[in-house]
Amino acid sequence: MVKMTVEHDLAARFQGLKEAEICDEAGRTVGRFLSEEMFRRLVYKWANAQVTDDELRQSLQQPGGRTLAEIWSQLESE
């Protein structure tokens, strides 16, 4: 993802918007703007759709895992 910094005047135009369609001079859609709130809401909905509550419960009940020290040790040896 590319992070873009916009001038204050342009940034102010997006204040209070939840979403906006960004078009060029010819009216062609260049992209879409989502507020941070809307972006997070969509990402959370997508993530929740990837796994069921039952799958999460089963995963939490499974034994295993590693300590942070074990993970760091493996990363350092790679």
C-alpha positions in Angstrom: 0.0 0.0 0.0 1.2 3.5 -0.8 0.8 6.1 1.9 0.0 9.5 0.5 0.2 12.9 2.3 -2.3 15.5 1.0 -2.3 19.2 1.6 -4.4 20.6 4.4 -7.1 22.0 2.1 -7.7 18.6 0.5 -7.6 16.8 3.8 -10.2 19.2 5.2 -12.6 18.3 2.3 -12.7 14.7 3.6 -13.4 15.6 7.2 -16.7 14.2 8.3 -17.1 12.0 5.3 -17.6 8.2 5.7 -16.9 7.5 2.1 -16.3 9.3 -1.2 -15.7 8.4 -4.8 -12.6 10.1 -6.3 -12.8 11.0 -10.0 -10.5 12.6 -12.5 -11.4 15.7 -14.6 -13.1 13.4 -17.2 -15.3 11.9 -14.5 -13.6 8.5 -14.4 -13.4 6.9 -11.0 -9.8 6.9 -9.8 -10.5 5.3 -6.4 -12.6 5.5 -3.3 -12.0 7.1 0.1 -13.2 5.4 3.3 -13.0 7.0 6.7 -10.8 5.2 9.2 -14.0 4.1 11.0 -15.6 2.7 7.8 -12.3 1.0 6.8 -12.0 -0.7 10.2 -15.6 -1.8 10.2 -15.2 -3.4 6.8 -12.0 -5.1 7.7 -13.5 -6.5 10.9 -16.6 -7.7 9.0 -14.3 -9.4 6.4 -12.2 -11.0 9.2 -15.2 -12.3 11.0 -16.5 -13.9 7.8 -13.3 -15.9 7.4 -13.8 -18.0 10.6 -16.8 -19.1 12.5 -17.2 -18.8 16.3 -17.1 -22.6 16.6 -13.7 -22.6 14.7 -12.4 -20.0 17.1 -13.5 -22.0 20.2 -12.0 -25.2 18.8 -8.7 -23.3 18.1 -8.6 -21.9 21.7 -9.2 -25.4 23.2 -6.3 -27.0 21.2 -3.1 -27.6 23.2 0.2 -26.4 21.9 1.7 -23.1 20.9 5.1 -21.6 21.7 6.4 -19.1 24.1 7.7 -15.7 22.8 11.2 -16.8 23.7 10.9 -19.9 21.5 9.6 -17.7 18.6 12.4 -15.2 19.0 15.0 -18.1 19.1 13.7 -19.5 15.9 13.6 -16.2 14.1 17.2 -15.5 15.2 18.4 -18.8 13.8 16.8 -18.2 10.4 
